[in-house]
């Protein structure tokens, strides 16, 4: 939505940063950094509205598609000009932007700076998730070392920074990289204990862990059934990713009939079958 139209419709509180931040986050979701900067500079600041940490978090998120570490750093440092103290949201957005730019050393420095600047009670899972994503990208091969990932995951749990569903998805991805299906299933139990609702993306990674087990796993048929029953129990519908991972896991177990049965079920969930699945 154009700024002028939003203002005219009364959908933006033009006297407070919060109203402008809604627009900036909408532009960030579309990756429109230039438009977000124009709104910030030519509309928000020109109207005399002081930005806050969320304003800069939105600008940093808008910069993600650019993959430009220097631009992300310039945006983050611009907070000093406006005497804005970064919060966990701003740090998290900055870390995500640095990870998107594939500058993990800078992302590590930013995470350390947040840990020094903010008390643990002010740190959030969202602020860590971007960094965890970067660590997983570094472990691109199944035999790559994921220990640093698990070190940070354990640190969060020990320090009371409760993982959210995105954190658990990345943890399940780490399990899938190593074919650690039992570890992935334990994550599911942990999510239940902490009332974190799982998503199809999480279940997909659990099933990928089964399919990538380093040895022949005849129990995969039972694991697939368990996962699908768990999904039904929490009212999460399987998507194409879930079906593809489940059929691959059944293939690992040599259960061609089970894979074909799942393939035939896909239209029931509005998914057009493809032999690429």
N, C-alpha and C positions, 0 to 999 in steps of 0.2 A: 504494500500500500504506500502511495506517495505521501510524503510528510505533510504537504499542504492539505491534502484530502483528509488525512487523519486528524489534523488540527481542527479543520472545519467541522468534522463530524463529532468533535468533542471526545475522541477516543484516546487522546494524549493529554496528560496533565502537563502543560507547557511550563509550569512553574516549579516542577520538581524533577530531579534526575531520574526517579523511578519511571516516570511516564516516557521519557526519552529512551530509557534503557530497553523498554519493551520493543520500540522500533529498531533499535540497534541490534538486539538479539534476533529479531525477525530477518534483518539483513544478513546477520552472521550465519543464520541457518541456510541462507542461499549463497554464502560465500562471497557476498558483494562488499568487499573491503572499501573500494573507492566510494561507493554510495554511503557506506557507514561513516567514513571519514568526512564526507561532505555534510551529512546530517550533524555530526559532532561539531564540526568547525563553523559551518555557515548558518546553522539553525540553533542548536543547543547552546553553544558558547556565546553566539551572537545575541541570544535572548537573555544572557546573563545568568544562565542556570549552571551552577557548579557541578562538575562531574563527580562521581564517586567511584569506588573500586569496581562495582559492577559495570559501570560505563566502559572501563578499560578492559574488563573481562570480555565484554561483547566485541570490542574492537579486535582483541587478540584472537577470539574465535573466528571472526570474519577473515583473519589473515591466514587461517589454516591451509586453504587450498593453494595459496601462493608458495608455501614451503620456503619462506625467506626468513632465516634466523636473524639477520640484521634488522629487518623490518619489525619482527616480533620484539626484539630487544629495544628498538627505538620507541615502540608503543608502550612497552612496560616502563621504560625510564621516563616517559612523558608524564607519568603520574607525579613525579617529583615536582615538575613545573606547577602543577595544580595543587601541590601539597596534599596529595591523596596517599594514604597508607594502604599498600596492597593487603588484601585478605586472602583466605584460602581459595576463593573463586578466581581471583586475579592471578595468583600463583599457578593454580591448576591450568588456567587457560594459556598462560605463558609457557608452561612445561609442555602442554599439548602442541603449541605452535613450534617449539623447538624440536620436538619429536617428529612432527610433520616435516620439518626441514632436515631431518636425519642428522641433527647435531646433538648426539647423546651426551658428550662431555658438557655442553652448555646446559642441557636438561638436568644433569646431575648437580651442577653448580646451583641451578635455580631451586631444585628440591632441597638441597642443603641450606640455601638461604632462607627458604620457608621454614625449615625445621628450627633454624636459629632465631627467626623473627617472631614466630607464632607459638603460643603454648600448645601443648598437645590437644587440649580441649577445643582449640580453634581450628585444628587441622581436620580435613575431611577425606573420605575415600575418593571423592572426585578429584581432589588435588593430587592424589597418588596414581590414579588410574591411567592417565596419559603416559606417565613414566613406565608403568608396568607394561603398557602396550609396546613401548619402545624396547624394553628388555626382551619381550617375546620376539620382536622383529629381528633382534640380534641373534636369537637362537633359531636360525632359519632351518637347521637340519635336525633330524630326529635324534642324532647323537650329540647335538650341541648341549652346552651346559646351561641348565635352567636354574641352577642353585641361587644365583643372585635374585632371580624373580621370587623364589620361595623365601629367601631371606627377608625381602621387603614385605611379602604377604604375611609372614609370621610376625614381623615387627608391628604391622598394623594391628593384628589381633592382640598382641601382648600389651600394646600401649593404649588400647581402648578406641582405636580408630576403626569403627565397624565397617567391614567390606560391604559394598552394595552389589546389586545384581551384575553391574558391569565388571566389578572386581572378580566376581566368581566366574564370569564368562572367560575372562583372561586366564584365571586359574585352571579352568577346564581345558582351555587351549594348551596350556603348559602340559597338562596330563596327556592330551592327545598327541603332542609332539613326541612323547616318550612311549606312547601306547600303554599308559598307566591307568587302566580302566578301573581297578579297585580304588585307586586314589580319587578318581573322578566321582565314583559313587559315594565316597565318604564326604566329598564336597556337597553333594546333594543332601546328605543327612544333616550336615552342618547348616545348610541354608534353611532346612525345615526347622531346626532348633532355634535359629535366630530370626525366623519369620521373614526371610528374604524370598520373595516370589520368583521362581525360576521362569525362564522364557524359552521359546523354541531354540534360540541361539545357544543357550546353555546346554539343552538336551542334545543338540546337534554335536557339540564338542564331546559330550560323554560318549555318544555312539561312535564318534571318530576315534576316540581312545580305544574302544573295543576293536574297531576295524584295523587299528594300527598296532595291535599287540604284537610283540616280536616273535611270538610262537603261535602255532595253530591253537585256537581257543574254541573247543566244541561248546563251551558254556555260553558263547555269544548269543545263541538263540534265546536262552533264558534271560540274558541281560537286556536284549532288545525288548522282549516281552515285559520285563520289569519296568523299563524306561517308559514304554508306551502306556502301561497301566498307571504309572505315576503321573504322567502327563494328563491322562483322563481324570485322575483323582483330584488334580488341582485346576481342572478346566483350562488347560493349555492345549490348543489344537496344533497338531504337527503341520509343519510347512514343508516345502520342497527340500530344504536342507536336511530336515529330520529324516525324511524318507530316503534320501540319497545315502546318508550316513548309516541308517539302519540296514538298508539293503547291502551296503558294502560290508558291514559287520557280519551279516548272515553269510555273505559270500566267503568271508574269512573262515567261518565255521563249516563251510561246505554245504550250507543249507539252501540249495537252489530253489527248492519248493517254497520255503519261507520267504525268500526274496521275491519270487513271482507273486506270492499272495499279497505282499505289501504293495507291489507294483499295481496290482489290480484294485487295491483300496484307494489309490490316489484320487480318482475322480470324485469319490465320496466327500473329499475335503476340498473340492474345487481346484484340484491341481491336475493340469493336463499331463498325462504320462509321456515320458520321453525316454528313449533307449539310452540317453546320456546319463540318466539317473542311475 
